[in-house]
């Protein structure tokens, strides 16, 4: 198996290592026999929205503009876990 930066495997390993240090948002859609899974961080939100539009415009996919709109709302509304849930100690207990 090749592991050079020029092949898909090498790029995949690089991407996984890069993303492992970040919070990752996940949205998914199962439609018929197709599965659409989108992984993105907060910095790639706009790129993810463009990808949704590209998939919706592709007549070879069952991914519709309605699907793009619904998932787009989730992309716009999602924030990474660390931003969404901050630990706040309860006032009635010692921290």
WOJO-V768006 format. One record per helix or strand of 3 or more residues. SS is the DSSP state (H for helix, E for strand). FROM is the first residue (numbers start at 1). LEN is the number of residues. If there is no record, write none. Layout:
ss->{SS;SS}
from->{FROM;FROM}
len->{LEN;LEN}
//
This chain:
ss->{H;E;E;H;H;H}
from->{8;25;34;42;65;81}
len->{13;7;7;16;13;4}
//
